[in-house]
């Protein structure tokens, strides 16, 4: 792995998991960059609709994928969204928490796309 400075991503876990296999890393990162935006959009829709059961299940679905790319702060924030929606607590904060994550997700996608351009 070349030494790129990431603001949101830490690929150490993925590098360890893949044994440094750049083909596998590419597959995982491309899938993440392709699948996560529509998953986040769906979460946003469920929050707007106040469908808390679907919101917590969607947050739960997205959360582990953030571990692969080392976005642990966002993973924790999704855990908070999941818990609030699941237990119907602090519901007013859910939309704000997601909105605060969106710009950082955009940075994450940019970092991962830039990294993808550097590997075979």
Rosetta blueprint (number, residue, H / E / L):
1 X L
2 X L
3 X L
4 X L
5 X L
6 X L
7 X L
8 X L
9 X L
10 X L
11 X L
12 X H
13 X H
14 X H
15 X H
16 X H
17 X H
18 X H
19 X L
20 X L
21 X L
22 X H
23 X H
24 X H
25 X H
26 X H
27 X H
28 X H
29 X H
30 X H
31 X H
32 X H
33 X H
34 X H
35 X H
36 X H
37 X H
38 X H
39 X H
40 X H
41 X H
42 X H
43 X H
44 X H
45 X H
46 X H
47 X H
48 X H
49 X L
50 X L
51 X L
52 X H
53 X H
54 X H
55 X H
56 X H
57 X H
58 X H
59 X H
60 X H
61 X H
62 X H
63 X H
64 X H
65 X H
66 X H
67 X H
68 X H
69 X L
70 X L
71 X L
72 X H
73 X H
74 X H
75 X H
76 X H
77 X H
78 X H
79 X H
80 X H
81 X H
82 X H
83 X H
84 X H
85 X H
86 X H
87 X H
88 X L
89 X L
90 X L
91 X H
92 X H
93 X H
94 X H
95 X H
96 X H
97 X H
98 X H
99 X H
100 X H
101 X H
102 X H
103 X H
104 X H
105 X H
106 X H
107 X H
108 X H
109 X H
110 X H
111 X H
112 X H
113 X H
114 X H
115 X H
116 X H
117 X L
118 X L
119 X L
120 X L
